[in-house]
């Protein structure tokens, strides 16, 4: 993430802090710059956890689609 204005909006700063505390961002410092890096690993864990639910929802949506097609 790059900020050309040197100052970060307080709302953005709060979001970056929350994402960092959640383990989704890391920070490296280069002189006076803070460089934010996205950590995708926690998102992969969430995606893996959601997979069974995604399958159930997909099956139910397919059943609804089939029902509606039969109604036409």
C-alpha positions in Angstrom: 0.0 0.0 0.0 1.4 3.3 -0.9 0.4 6.7 0.4 1.6 9.7 -1.5 0.4 12.2 1.1 2.8 11.1 3.9 0.0 11.2 6.4 -2.5 8.3 6.8 -6.1 9.0 7.3 -7.1 8.0 10.9 -9.8 5.6 9.6 -7.3 3.9 7.3 -4.8 3.7 10.1 -7.4 2.1 12.4 -8.2 -0.5 9.7 -4.5 -1.3 9.1 -4.0 -1.8 12.9 -7.0 -4.2 13.1 -5.7 -6.2 10.1 -2.2 -6.3 11.6 -3.6 -7.5 15.0 -5.6 -10.2 13.1 -2.4 -11.4 11.5 -3.4 -10.4 8.0 -0.7 -7.7 7.6 2.9 -7.4 8.5 4.9 -4.2 8.5 8.5 -3.5 7.4 10.2 -0.2 7.9 12.3 1.5 5.3 13.7 4.7 6.8 10.6 6.7 7.7 8.2 4.6 5.6 6.0 1.8 6.9 5.5 -0.9 4.2 2.5 -3.1 4.7 2.5 -6.7 3.3 -0.6 -8.9 3.0 -0.3 -12.3 4.6 -2.5 -14.7 2.6 -2.1 -17.7 4.8 -4.8 -16.8 7.3 -7.2 -16.3 4.4 -6.4 -19.8 3.1 -7.3 -21.2 6.5 -10.6 -19.4 6.4 -11.3 -20.6 2.9 -10.6 -24.2 3.9 -12.9 -23.9 6.9 -15.7 -22.5 4.7 -15.4 -25.2 2.0 -18.0 -27.7 3.5 -20.5 -24.9 4.0 -19.9 -23.7 0.4 -20.7 -27.2 -0.8 -24.0 -27.3 1.1 -25.0 -23.9 -0.1 -24.1 -24.8 -3.7 -26.2 -28.1 -3.5 -29.2 -26.2 -2.1 -29.0 -23.5 -4.8 -28.8 -26.2 -7.5 -31.9 -27.7 -6.0 -33.7 -24.4 -6.0 -32.7 -23.8 -9.6 -33.9 -27.2 -10.7 -37.3 -26.6 -8.9 -37.7 -23.2 -10.6 -36.8 -24.7 -14.0 -39.5 -27.3 -13.5 -42.1 -24.7 -12.6 -41.7 -22.9 -15.9 
